[in-house]
C-alpha cells in the first residue's frame, strides 16, 4: 500500500506535540525495568507530579494502597503487555495529594529506537462510575416502583391508551400484562371532583396536573376505588400522561358503611317515633271505633227487619265488618309495638291473600292493573294474621303504584303462595321498570309523597315473626318482592 504523496511528512516532534495536546493521560515505561521514562502533561496534571518527579517513582508510590493494586500486580500487568502486545485493566492511581483516581488503563507495547517500551494510556473514570452507580440506583428505584410497591403508575398517550402499567396497577385494573392494555376507560370509570368524567375532560383538566379518581368494577364484589393525579408530560414526539394512583377502597367502603349507619340511626329514630304515634293512635281510635259499632247496631235495631233485609242492611253489615277489621288492626298494632316476639297463630297464606284481595283490586282497577293469584295448595304458617295481611297490602300497593307509570300492556301483577325448603313463601311480581337498588338496604322509600315507613315496617313485621323478606330484579323485567314465614 503506497502512502498518499500529498500527505505531509510527520516527524518525531509532531508525535510529541500530539501527545502533549491530548487530554488522555500517557505514561511510557521501560519494557524491562518498568521504570517510567516519560509522561505527557495530562498525566502530570492528574497525578500532580512533574516528569522529573515521576521517573524515580514505583507503582506503590503512585497507586492505591488497596491489595488489588499491589506493585507485583502492576508489574505483571505491564509484563503481559510486553509479552502479548496489549493488556487492559481498571487501575486506581494515587495523586501526590493522596486522591485515589479510578482509571481505565490500556498498556501497549511499542518499539522505540532505543528498544521496546510500554505505553500506558489511562483516563479518569470516577465520574463515569458515579453516573453508573446513580443509573443502577435509579434502575432499582424504577424496578421497585414497577414491581414492589403499592403505588399504581400508568403511562398513557393523548388518546387515553395505556402504554405501560406497573404490576400493582395491572392487578388493580384486572389487566393481563402479556396482552395489549388498550384504553383506560375499558377498565373503569374516571371521576373528577367525585363525579363521573370522560377522558377528554380529564386531559383538559391536567394542565399540567389534575386530581383524578378511578372506579374499577368487580363482578364478584365491591368496586375498587383509586385516587391520585394525572400529569401531562411534554415530549418531543407528543404529549404523554402519567397517572399515579393509590387504592382507597377501604376508606370509601368505610364512608359507605358510616353513611348506612347514619341512615340506620335515622330509621331507628323515625321508627321509634312511629311506634309512639302508633300506640297513641291505637289508644285513641279504640273508643271511636267502639262507638261507631254501637251506633250501627242501634241503627239496625231502629231500621226494622224489612229495611235490614235490603240494601241498607248490606251497607250496615259491611260497615260493621270494616269497623271490626279496623279494631283488629289497632289491637294488632298495639301488640306489635309492644313485645310481639312469639306468635302462636296458625293460618293459611292463601286465606290472608284472599282477605286482602278486595282492597288490592279496589286499588288496581283505576290504574288498569290486572291482578292474578296463584296458590300452590294450602300453605299454613305461624304468623300474626292481620299484620301479615298489612305486609301483603303494602307490597301489592307499591307494585300497583309502579305499574301505573308503565305501558298499559305491562300492567300485570301476580301474587303467588307456595311451600319451599320447609318454609311458606309469598311473592308479588310486577312487570314494571325494575329495581334501581335494594330497597331494604336503605331505611326508607324514595317515593316523592311516601311516608317512608311502609317497607321498613314490613321488614320489621316479617323478621320479628322469624321470617325473611327480600326484593330483586326479575330477569324477564320488573321486580319481585317476597317473604317467607315458618311453616305451622
For each residue, the residues with C-beta under 8 A, 3 or more apart:
1:
2:
3: 7
4: 7
5:
6:
7: 3 4
8:
9:
10: 14 15
11: 14 15
12: 15 16
13: 16 17
14: 10 11 17 18
15: 10 11 12 18 19
16: 12 13 19 20
17: 13 14 20 21
18: 14 15 21 22
19: 15 16 22 26 40
20: 16 17 40 41
21: 17 18
22: 18 19 26 40 42
23: 42
24: 42 121 122 123
25: 39 40 42 43 46 47 103 121 122 123
26: 19 22 39 40 42 43 119 120 121
27: 36 38 39 43 54 119 120 122
28: 36 37 38 39 110 117 118 119 120
29: 34 35 36 37 78 107 117 118 119 120
30: 33 34 35 37 115 117 118
31: 34 82 109 115 116 117 118
32: 115 116
33: 30
34: 29 30 31 59 75 78 79 118
35: 29 30 55
36: 27 28 29 39 54 55 57
37: 28 29 30 55 117
38: 27 28 51
39: 25 26 27 28 36 43 44 47 49 51 54
40: 19 20 22 25 26 43 44
41: 20 44 45
42: 22 23 24 25 26 45 46
43: 25 26 27 39 40 46 47 54 122
44: 39 40 41 47 48 49 50 51 54
45: 41 42 48
46: 25 42 43 93 95 101 124
47: 25 39 43 44 54 62 93 95 96 101
48: 44 45 95 96 97
49: 39 44 53 54 57 62 96
50: 44 53 54
51: 38 39 44 54 55
52: 55
53: 49 50 56 57
54: 27 36 39 43 44 47 49 50 51 57 62
55: 35 36 37 51 52
56: 53
57: 36 49 53 54 61 62
58: 61 62 71
59: 34 62 63 69 70 71 74 75
60: 63 65 70 71
61: 57 58
62: 47 49 54 57 58 59 93 94
63: 59 60 69 71 74 91 92 93 94
64: 69 92 93 94 100
65: 60 69 94
66: 69 92
67: 70
68: 73
69: 59 63 64 65 66 73 74 91 92
70: 59 60 67 73 74
71: 58 59 60 63 74 75
72: 75 76
73: 68 69 70 76 77
74: 59 63 69 70 71 77 78 91
75: 34 59 71 72 78 79
76: 72 73 79 80
77: 73 74 80 81 87 89 91 107
78: 29 34 74 75 81 82 87 107 118 120
79: 34 75 76 82 83
80: 76 77 83 84 87 107
81: 77 78 84 85 86 87 107 108 109 118
82: 31 78 79 109 116 118
83: 79 80
84: 80 81 87
85: 81 108 109
86: 81 106 107 108 109
87: 77 78 80 81 84 106 107
88: 104 105 106 107
89: 77 105 107
90: 102 103 104 105 125
91: 63 69 74 77 103 105 122
92: 63 64 66 69 100 101 102 103
93: 46 47 62 63 64 100 101 103 122
94: 62 63 64 65 98 99 100 101
95: 46 47 48 98 99 101
96: 47 48 49
97: 48
98: 94 95
99: 94 95
100: 64 92 93 94
101: 46 47 92 93 94 95 124 126
102: 90 92 124 125 126 129
103: 25 90 91 92 93 122 123 124 125
104: 88 90 122 123 125
105: 88 89 90 91 120 121 122
106: 86 87 88 120 121 122
107: 29 77 78 80 81 86 87 88 89 118 119 120
108: 81 85 86 118 119 120 121
109: 31 81 82 85 86 116 117 118 119
110: 28 116 117 118 119
111: 115 116 117
112: 115 116 117
113:
114:
115: 30 31 32 111 112
116: 31 32 82 109 110 111 112
117: 28 29 30 31 37 109 110 111 112
118: 28 29 30 31 34 78 81 82 107 108 109 110
119: 26 27 28 29 107 108 109 110
120: 26 27 28 29 78 105 106 107 108
121: 24 25 26 105 106 108
122: 24 25 27 43 91 93 103 104 105 106
123: 24 25 103 104
124: 46 101 102 103 127
125: 90 102 103 104 128 129
126: 101 102 129 130
127: 124 130 131
128: 125 131 132
129: 102 125 126 132 133
130: 126 127 133 134
131: 127 128 134 135
132: 128 129 135 136
133: 129 130 136 137
134: 130 131 137 138
135: 131 132 138 139
136: 132 133 139 140
137: 133 134 140 141
138: 134 135 141 142
139: 135 136 142 143
140: 136 137 143 144
141: 137 138 144 145
142: 138 139 145 146
143: 139 140 146 147 148
144: 140 141 147 148 149
145: 141 142 148 149 151 153 166
146: 142 143 153 166 167
147: 143 144 166 167
148: 143 144 145
149: 144 145 166 168
150: 168 246 247
151: 145 166 168 244 245 246
152: 165 166 168 169 172 226 228 244 245 246 247
153: 145 146 164 165 166 168 169 242 243 244 245
154: 162 164 165 166 169 184 242 243 245
155: 162 163 164 165 240 241 242 243
156: 160 161 162 163 184 240 241 242 243
157: 160 161 163 238 239 240 241
158: 203 238 239 240 241
159: 183 199
160: 156 157 183 184 185 199 203
161: 156 157 181 182 183 184
162: 154 155 156 165 175 181 182 183 184
163: 155 156 157 181 240
164: 153 154 155
165: 152 153 154 155 162 169 170 173 175 177 181
166: 145 146 147 149 151 152 153 154 169 170
167: 146 147 170 171 177
168: 149 150 151 152 153 171 172
169: 152 153 154 165 166 172 173 175 245
170: 165 166 167 173 175 176 177 181
171: 167 168 174
172: 152 168 169 216 224 226 245 247
173: 165 169 170 187 188 216
174: 171 187 216 218
175: 162 165 169 170 179 181 187
176: 170 179
177: 165 167 170
178:
179: 175 176
180:
181: 161 162 163 165 170 175
182: 161 162 186
183: 159 160 161 162 186 199
184: 154 156 160 161 162 187 188 190 199 214 243
185: 160 188 189 190 198 199
186: 182 183
187: 173 174 175 184 214 216
188: 173 184 185 214 215 216 217 223 224 226
189: 185 196 214 215 217
190: 184 185 196 197 198 199 201 202 212 213 214
191: 194 195 196 197 212 213 214 215
192: 195 197 201 202 205 210 211 212 213
193:
194: 191 213
195: 191 192
196: 189 190 191
197: 190 191 192 201 202 212
198: 185 190 201 202
199: 159 160 183 184 185 190 202 203
200: 203 204
201: 190 192 197 198 204 205
202: 190 192 197 198 199 205 206 210 212 230
203: 158 160 199 200 206 230 232 241
204: 200 201 207
205: 192 201 202 210 212 230
206: 202 203 209 210 230 231 232 241
207: 204 210 232
208: 231 232
209: 206 229 230 231 232
210: 192 202 205 206 207 229 230
211: 192 227 228 229
212: 190 191 192 197 202 205 227 228 229 230 243 245
213: 190 191 192 194 225 226 227 228
214: 184 187 188 189 190 191 225 226 227 245
215: 188 189 191 223 224 225 226
216: 172 173 174 187 188 223 224 225 226
217: 188 189 223
218: 174 221 222 223 224
219:
220:
221: 218
222: 218 249 253
223: 188 215 216 217 218 249
224: 172 188 215 216 218 247 249
225: 213 214 215 216 247 248 249 251 252 253
226: 152 172 188 213 214 215 216 245 246 247 248
227: 211 212 213 214 245 246 248
228: 152 211 212 213 243 244 245 246
229: 209 210 211 212 243 244
230: 202 203 205 206 209 210 212 241 242 243
231: 206 208 209 241 242 243 244
232: 203 206 207 208 209 239 240 241
233: 239 240 241 242
234: 239
235: 238 239 240
236:
237:
238: 157 158 235
239: 157 158 232 233 234 235
240: 155 156 157 158 163 232 233 235
241: 155 156 157 158 203 206 230 231 232 233
242: 153 154 155 156 230 231 233
243: 153 154 155 156 184 212 228 229 230 231
244: 151 152 153 228 229 231
245: 151 152 153 154 169 172 212 214 226 227 228
246: 150 151 152 226 227 228
247: 150 152 172 224 225 226 250
248: 225 226 227 251 252
249: 222 223 224 225 252 253
250: 247 253 254
251: 225 248 254 255
252: 225 248 249 255 256
253: 222 225 249 250 256 257
254: 250 251 257 258
255: 251 252 258 259
256: 252 253 259 260
257: 253 254 260 261
258: 254 255 261 262
259: 255 256 262 263
260: 256 257 263 264 441 442
261: 257 258 264 265
262: 258 259 265 266
263: 259 260 266 267 442 443
264: 260 261 267 268 443
265: 261 262 268 269
266: 262 263 269 270 443
267: 263 264 270 271 443 444 456
268: 264 265 271 272
269: 265 266 272 273
270: 266 267 273 274 443 444 452 453
271: 267 268 274 275 453 456 457 460
272: 268 269 275 276
273: 269 270 276 277
274: 270 271 277 278 453 457
275: 271 272 278 279 337
276: 272 273 279 280
277: 273 274 280 281
278: 274 275 281 282 333 334 337
279: 275 276 282 283 333 334 337
280: 276 277 283 284
281: 277 278 284 285 330 333
282: 278 279 285 286 330 331 333 334 337
283: 279 280 286 334
284: 280 281 287 288
285: 281 282 288 289 326 330
286: 282 283 289 290 327 330
287: 284 290 291
288: 284 285 291 292
289: 285 286 292 293 323 326 327 330
290: 286 287 293 294 327
291: 287 288 294 295
292: 288 289 295 296 319 323
293: 289 290 296 297 320 323 324 327
294: 290 291 297 298
295: 291 292 298 299
296: 292 293 299 300 316 319 320 323
297: 293 294 300 301 320
298: 294 295 301 302
299: 295 296 302 303 316
300: 296 297 303 308 313 316
301: 297 298
302: 298 299
303: 299 300 307 308 312 313 316
304: 307 308
305: 308 309
306: 309 310
307: 303 304 310 312 313
308: 300 303 304 305 312 313 316
309: 305 306 313
310: 306 307 313 314
311: 314 315
312: 303 307 308 315 316
313: 300 303 307 308 309 310 316 317
314: 310 311 317 318
315: 311 312 318 319
316: 296 299 300 303 308 312 313 319 320
317: 313 314 320 321
318: 314 315 321 322
319: 292 296 315 316 322 323
320: 293 296 297 316 317 323 324
321: 317 318 324 325
322: 318 319 325 326
323: 289 292 293 296 319 320 326 327
324: 293 320 321 327 328
325: 321 322 328 329 386
326: 285 289 322 323 329 330
327: 286 289 290 293 323 324 330 331
328: 324 325 331 332 386
329: 325 326 332 333 386 390
330: 281 282 285 286 289 326 327 333 334
331: 282 327 328 334 335
332: 328 329 335 336 384 386 387
333: 278 279 281 282 329 330 336 337 387
334: 278 279 282 283 330 331 337 338
335: 331 332 338 340 384
336: 332 333 340 384 387 461 464
337: 275 278 279 282 333 334
338: 334 335
339:
340: 335 336 343 384 464 465
341: 464
342:
343: 340 382 383 384 465
344: 382
345: 382 383 384 385
346: 380 381 382 488
347: 351 352 380 381 383 385 388
348: 351 352 378 379 380 381
349: 352 353 379 380 381 417 424 426 485
350: 353 354 375 378 379 417
351: 347 348 354 355
352: 347 348 349 355 356 385 388 389 392
353: 349 350 356 357 373 375 392 415 417 426
354: 350 351 357 373
355: 351 352 358 389
356: 352 353 359 360 389 392 393 396
357: 353 354 360 361 371 373
358: 355 361 362
359: 356 362 363 393
360: 356 357 363 364 371 393 396 397 400 413 415
361: 357 358 364 365 371
362: 358 359 365
363: 359 360 366 367 396 397 400
364: 360 361 367 368 369 370 371 396 400 413
365: 361 362 368 369
366: 363
367: 363 364 400 401 403 404 411
368: 364 365 404 408 411
369: 364 365 400 403 404 411 412 413
370: 364 411 412 413
371: 357 360 361 364 396 413 414 415
372: 412 413 414 415
373: 353 354 357 414 415 416
374: 414 415 416 417
375: 350 353 378 379 416 417 418
376: 379 416 417 418 419
377: 418 419
378: 348 350 375
379: 348 349 350 375 376 417 418 419 424 425 426 487
380: 346 347 348 349 424 487 488
381: 346 347 348 349 423 424 485 486 487 488
382: 343 344 345 346 465 466 485 486 487 488
383: 343 345 347 387 388 465 467 485
384: 332 335 336 340 343 345 387 388 461 465
385: 345 347 352 388 389
386: 325 328 329 332 389 390
387: 332 333 336 383 384 390 391 461
388: 347 352 383 384 385 391 392 461 462 465 485
389: 352 355 356 385 386 392 393
390: 329 386 387 393 394 457 458 461
391: 387 388 394 395 458 461 462 469 483
392: 352 353 356 388 389 395 396 415 426 428
393: 356 359 360 389 390 396 397
394: 390 391 397 398 454 455 457 458
395: 391 392 398 399 428 458 481
396: 356 360 363 364 371 392 393 399 400 413 415 428
397: 360 363 393 394 400 401 454
398: 394 395 401 402 454 455 481
399: 395 396 402 403 413 428 429 430 432 479 481
400: 360 363 364 367 369 396 397 403 404 413
401: 367 397 398 404 405 447
402: 398 399 405 406 430 432 433 479
403: 367 369 399 400 406 410 411 412 413 430 431 432
404: 367 368 369 400 401 411
405: 401 402 432 433
406: 402 403 410 411 431 432 433
407: 410 411
408: 368 411
409:
410: 403 406 407 431 432 477 478
411: 367 368 369 370 403 404 406 407 408 431
412: 369 370 372 403 430 431
413: 360 364 369 370 371 372 396 399 400 403 428 429 430
414: 371 372 373 374 427 428 429 430
415: 353 360 371 372 373 374 392 396 426 427 428
416: 373 374 375 376 425 426 427 429
417: 349 350 353 374 375 376 379 424 425 426
418: 375 376 377 379 424 425
419: 376 377 379 422 423 424 425 487
420: 423 425 484
421:
422: 419 487
423: 381 419 420 467 484 485 486 487
424: 349 379 380 381 417 418 419 484 485 486 487
425: 379 416 417 418 419 420 482 483 484
426: 349 353 379 392 415 416 417 482 483 484 485
427: 414 415 416 480 481 482
428: 392 395 396 399 413 414 415 480 481 482
429: 399 413 414 416 474 478 479 480
430: 399 402 403 412 413 414 478 479 480
431: 403 406 410 411 412 476 477 478
432: 399 402 403 405 406 410 478 479
433: 402 405 406 478
434: 473 474 477 478 479
435: 438 439 471 472 473 479
436:
437: 441 442
438: 435 441 442 471
439: 435 442 445 455 471
440: 455 459 469 470 471
441: 260 437 438
442: 260 263 437 438 439 446
443: 263 264 266 267 270 452 456
444: 267 270 450 452 453 455 456
445: 439 450 451 452 454 455
446: 442 450
447: 401 450 452
448:
449:
450: 444 445 446 447 454
451: 445 454
452: 270 443 444 445 447 456
453: 270 271 274 444 456 457
454: 394 397 398 445 450 451 457 458
455: 394 398 439 440 444 445 458 459
456: 267 271 443 444 452 453 459 460
457: 271 274 390 394 453 454 460 461
458: 390 391 394 395 454 455 461 462 469 483
459: 440 455 456 462 463 469
460: 271 456 457 463 464
461: 336 384 387 388 390 391 457 458 464 465
462: 388 391 458 459 465 467 468 469 483 485
463: 459 460 466 467 468 469
464: 336 340 341 460 461
465: 340 343 382 383 384 388 461 462 485 486
466: 382 463 485 486
467: 383 423 462 463 483 484 485 486
468: 462 463 483 484
469: 391 440 458 459 462 463 481 482 483 484
470: 440 481 482 483
471: 435 438 439 440 479 480 481 482
472: 435 479 480
473: 434 435 478 479 480
474: 429 434 477 478 479 480
475:
476: 431
477: 410 431 434 474
478: 410 429 430 431 432 433 434 473 474
479: 399 402 429 430 432 434 435 471 472 473 474
480: 427 428 429 430 471 472 473 474
481: 395 398 399 427 428 469 470 471
482: 425 426 427 428 469 470 471
483: 391 425 426 458 462 467 468 469 470
484: 420 423 424 425 426 467 468 469
485: 349 381 382 383 388 423 424 426 462 465 466 467
486: 381 382 423 424 465 466 467
487: 379 380 381 382 419 422 423 424
488: 346 380 381 382
